[in-house]
Amino acid sequence: MKIHIIIIAFALWFYLPEVVTLEDLKWKKRVVLFFPATEDFLLDITDSLKVEIEIRDVVYFVFADSLQSNGKYLMDQDYIQSLKTKYLLGAKEACWVLLGKDGGMKARHEEDLDWDEALRTVDERSLRGELVSW
């Protein structure tokens, strides 16, 4: 009986999302934060784009009516509000931010998310030998 409980507990732990902060992802992932102009936004990612994102160790968060991510991550509502305050900087329209593995902001644009630009920024920094540091 105990073994069944252990197996169930392990299965739940494996499948339940993890509550994270950006600090938890530091030195593990590059992060794209996207704040869409409308709350009912739904991000559509193609299979080929998913591969490109995974290759570059990028995790994204879309802050619409519910948090969307390509990882099994959740964020606390107060923390989400603090991210909006820190990165939106009064933007009235859509805004996206690219953070490096070091946690530093590498790009910020007040426009809809441009995956070509985001991935190109990652690649440019990687080619300059900054792959390890960011």
N, C-alpha and C positions, 0 to 999 in steps of 0.2 A: 504494500500500500504506500509506503514512504517513497519508493522508487517512482511510482506514478505521479506523486505530488512534485517530486523533484523534476521529472520530465516536463510536466505541465508548466511549472514555474520557469524552467529554462526556455521553453517554447515561447511563453509570454514575454520574457525578457528579450528574446531574440527579435520578436516581431513588433514590439511596442516602440513608438518613437521616443527619441531621447530629447530632453529639454536641454538646449544649449545656449551659450552666448558666443559672441565672436571670439572671445578670449579662448574658449574651448577648441576652436578650430585653428587657432594660431599655430603656424609651422606645420599644419597638416593639409590645409586646403586653401585655395584661392576662393574668394567669395564675391559673388555678384548680388547686390541688393537692388531690387527693382521696385519702385514706388509708382504704380500706374496712375493715370489721371482719373480713372473711374474705379469704383469699388467692386463692380461686377466683372472685372477683367479675368480672363482665363488664358494662361500661357499655353501655346501650342508648340511643342518641340518635336521635330522629326527624328526618326531613328538615327540618321546620319549625324545630326547635330548633337544628339545624346552622346554618341561616340566621341565626337570632337571635344565635348565638355569633359567627359570622363578622362580622356587622354591627358588633359591639362590640369587635372586635379581641381576642378572648379565645382563648387556647390553654389546653387543659387537659391535666393529667397524672394518670393513675390509677395508683397504686402498689399493684398486686395482685401475683400471682405473676409477671407480666410487665408491663412498662411500657406503658400504653395512652395514646395522645395523638391529638388531631385534627390535629397537624402531623407533618411528617417529622422527628421529633426522637428522639434517644436520650440517655440520661444514664448516666454511669459509676456502677457499683455503690457505690463509696465515697461519691460525691456524693449518691446517693439516700439512703444511710444518714445522711449529715449533714443532709439535709432532714427526715428523719423525726425526728431528735433535736431539730432547731430548731423544727419546727412541731407535732409531736404533743404535746409537753410532758406526756408521761405518760398521754395519753388511752388508755383501755382499749377503747373502741368506735370507730366510724367518726368521721372528722374531715375537714373540708374548710376550705381557706383561700383567700381571694381576695386577690391581690396587684395593686396598681396598676401603671401603666406606669413609675412612679418606683421600683418595687421594694418599696414599703412595703406592710405588711399592712393591708388595708381591712376585712376581716371574717375571723373564725375561729369555727367552730361544731363542737361535738362531737356530730355527728349525720350521718345519710346526706346526701349531696349534694342540696341543694335549688336547682335551677336557677332557679326563680322568684325566690327570695331573692337569689341571686348576680347575676342580670341586673337585678333591681330596684335593688340596691346600686350597680351600674354606672350605671344611668340616673339615680338620685338625685344622685349626685356630678356627673354630666354636666350636669344641670339647674342645679346650684349654681355653674356656671362653672368647675368643677374638671377639665373634660375635658382641657385642655392639661397640667395639672400632674400628673395621675395617670393 
